[in-house]
């Protein structure tokens, strides 16, 4: 007589063992916090803490005792440093100089980058990869190295460009007056064309090719397609690259600081806002005033970038 075996019961979670939706949501939130914890720690260590320390320093000032001959001590002065920065003519002159210079240089740089991106958009894929890599090389070279390279070409004692000009019977100079801005602008344009061209080219590649085919069927030429179809559809990336370039120009520091080594009469210590801050902090030794200048520069840069984005985006929309 065979014995019948009962089928095994499938283990199921009872309603009491199942976690509540609220508890499950909390577990998911904890996992999310743990996942972003490395970024949060890095953000706090590299952004929030330095900004907080700079703000704390800006509220103090060095003062000497004994009619200026005694030891110095740091005292709390509130927002007096910020008031001094707002009335500092040299600081705002450097800001205006940098904005005027950047408005011309950024326009030229983005214009060349746009032209190269439009030219590469009609080239075969293999050639596009080659030219993209070649034009990106100046961007990946460290700024100090590229500045030293151009400084050799600008040097009045050993420049091969000056030798060629002398053999041709002409005399040129790379520094002094407007030539200083042209030399610096040439360096910055050479550095930034490749990166901006890559962004613009990627935006062009994302456009549907059906638009071009329809325009060609209507008899439109390539220059007309580029001006009337391609450029209007990539205004977003043009605004974005322009805003990033504006922020970069307001933070301009390394290139003019190195070029000052051979042209101190053309590039002053307050040539850019960052150079003014550097001079106040590490040459004058007024760290508190430099901290206030850096915070004012950061706020002014953010406001200008926001205004630039809103105005240009509204005009191009």
TIMIPA-177823 format. One record per residue (C-alpha): residue in three letters; z, y, x. Coordinates in steps of 0.2 Angstrom, whole numbers, plus 2048, in hexadecimal, padded with zeros to 3 digits. Layout:
% residues N
alaZYX ...
% end
This chain:
% residues 317
unk800800800 unk7FA810808 unk80581F809 unk7FE830803 unk80183F80F unk804850808 unk7F885D80F unk80086981C unk806879816 unk7FC88881D unk809894825 unk8088A581C unk8128B481E unk81E8B7810 unk81E8C9809 unk82F8CB811 unk8278C8823 unk8188D3821 unk81B8E4829 unk81A8F381D unk80C8FF81E unk81890C824 unk81E901832 unk80C8FC837 unk80790E837 unk816912843 unk81190484F unk7FF90B84F unk80691C853 unk811916861 unk80290D868 unk7F791C867 unk805927870 unk80691A87E unk7F3919880 unk7F292C882 unk80292E88C unk7FA92E89D unk7EF93C897 unk7FD946890 unk8089448A0 unk7F994A8AA unk7F695989E unk80895E89F unk80995D8B2 unk7F99668B6 unk7F79728A7 unk80797589D unk8139758AB unk8099818B7 unk80698D8A9 unk81898D8A4 unk81D9908B6 unk81099E8B8 unk8179A68A8 unk8289A58AE unk8249AD8BF unk81A9BB8B7 unk82A9C08AE unk8329C48BF unk82F9D08CD unk8349D28DF unk83F9E18E3 unk8479E68F3 unk8589ED8F5 unk85F9FA901 unk851A078FE unk8449FA902 unk84B9F4913 unk8579E790C unk8539D5906 unk8489D28F7 unk84E9C98E8 unk8459C48D8 unk84A9CC8C8 unk8459CA8B6 unk83A9D88B0 unk8339D28A0 unk8219D689D unk81F9E48A9 unk8139DA8B4 unk8089D78A5 unk8089EA8A2 unk8049EE8B4 unk7F59E18B3 unk7EE9E98A3 unk7EE9FA8AD unk7E79F38BD unk7D69FB8C0 unk7D29EF8CF unk7D59E08C4 unk7CA9E58B6 unk7BD9EC8C1 unk7BB9DB8C9 unk7BA9D38B7 unk7AD9DF8B2 unk7A39DC8C2 unk7A49C98C0 unk79E9CB8AE unk7909D68B2 unk78B9CB8C1 unk78D9BB8B6 unk7829C28A8 unk7739C38B3 unk7769B38BD unk77A9A88AF unk76A9AE8A5 unk75F9AA8B4 unk7689998B8 unk7669938A6 unk75599A8A4 unk74F9908B4 unk7599808AE unk75198289D unk73F9838A4 unk7429748AF unk74996A8A1 unk73A96E896 unk72E9698A5 unk7379598A7 unk737955895 unk724952896 unk7249488A6 unk7259348A7 unk73692C8A7 unk7369278B9 unk7329388BF unk73F93F8B4 unk74D9358BC unk7479398CD unk74794C8CA unk75794C8C0 unk7609438CF unk7589508DB unk75C95F8D2 unk76E9598CF unk7719578E2 unk77796A8E4 unk7849688D6 unk78C9588DE unk78D9618EF unk79F9688F0 unk79F97B8EE unk7A697E8FF unk798974908 unk78A97C8FE unk79198E901 unk79298A914 unk780984914 unk77A99490C unk78599E917 unk77C997926 unk76C99D91D unk7739AE91A unk77B9B092B unk7749C0934 unk7769B7945 unk76E9A5942 unk7659A5932 unk75499D933 unk74E9A8924 unk7519B792E unk7489B093D unk7399AD931 unk73A9BE92A unk73A9C693B unk72B9BC941 unk7229C2931 unk7269D4936 unk7339D7928 unk7459DA928 unk7519D391B unk7639D3918 unk76E9C890C unk77D9D390B unk7819E5906 unk77F9ED8F5 unk7749E38E9 unk76F9D68F6 unk7819CF8F6 unk7809CB8E3 unk76E9C48E6 unk7759B88F4 unk7849B38EA unk7799B18DA unk76C9A68E3 unk77A99B8E9 unk7829988D8 unk7719968D0 unk76D9898DD unk77D9808D9 unk77C9808C6 unk76A97E8C1 unk76A96B8C3 unk77A9688B8 unk7749738AA unk76396C8AB unk76A95B8A8 unk773960899 unk764969891 unk75895B896 unk76494E88D unk76495A87E unk75195A87E unk75094787F unk75B94686F unk74E94F865 unk743944859 unk731942861 unk72A94384F unk72C956850 unk72095785F unk71394B858 unk712955848 unk710966851 unk70295E85C unk6F995884D unk6FA96A846 unk6F2970856 unk70197785F unk701978872 unk70F97287E unk715984881 unk71698786E unk71F97786B unk72B97B879 unk72F98D872 unk72E98A860 unk73597885E unk73F97386E unk748982872 unk74F987860 unk75597585F unk76097586F unk76898686C unk77997D86B unk77897787C unk772987883 unk78199087B unk78D983882 unk786984894 unk787997893 unk79999688E unk79E98A89C unk7949958A8 unk79D9A48A3 unk7AE99C8A5 unk7A99968B6 unk7A39A88BB unk7B49AF8B6 unk7BC9A28C1 unk7B19A68D0 unk7BA9A48E0 unk7B59988EE unk7A399E8F1 unk7A79B18F3 unk7B79AD8FD unk7AD9A490A unk79E9B090A unk7AB9BE90D unk7AD9B691F unk79C9BE924 unk79B9CC918 unk7AD9D4916 unk7A59E5913 unk79B9DF904 unk7A79D38FC unk7B99DB8FA unk7C99D28F7 unk7C79D78E5 unk7B59D28E3 unk7BA9C58D5 unk7CA9C48CA unk7CE9B38D3 unk7CC9BC8E4 unk7D89CA8DE unk7E59BD8D8 unk7E39B48E9 unk7E69C38F3 unk7F59C98E9 unk7FD9B88EA unk7FA9B28FC unk7F79C2905 unk8019CF8FD unk80E9C28F8 unk8119C88E6 unk8119B78DD unk8189BE8CE unk80A9CB8CB unk7FD9BE8D0 unk8049B28C2 unk8039C08B5 unk7F19C48BB unk7EC9B18BA unk7F39B08A8 unk7EA9C08A3 unk7DA9B98AA unk7DC9A88A1 unk7DF9B1890 unk7D09BD893 unk7C59AF898 unk7C99A5888 unk7C69B487D unk7B59B8886 unk7B09A6884 unk7B49A5872 unk7AB9B686E unk79C9B0878 unk79B9A086F unk79D9A885E unk7919B6861 unk7839AB869 unk78599D85D unk7849A884E unk7749B0855 unk76C9A0858 unk771997848 
% end
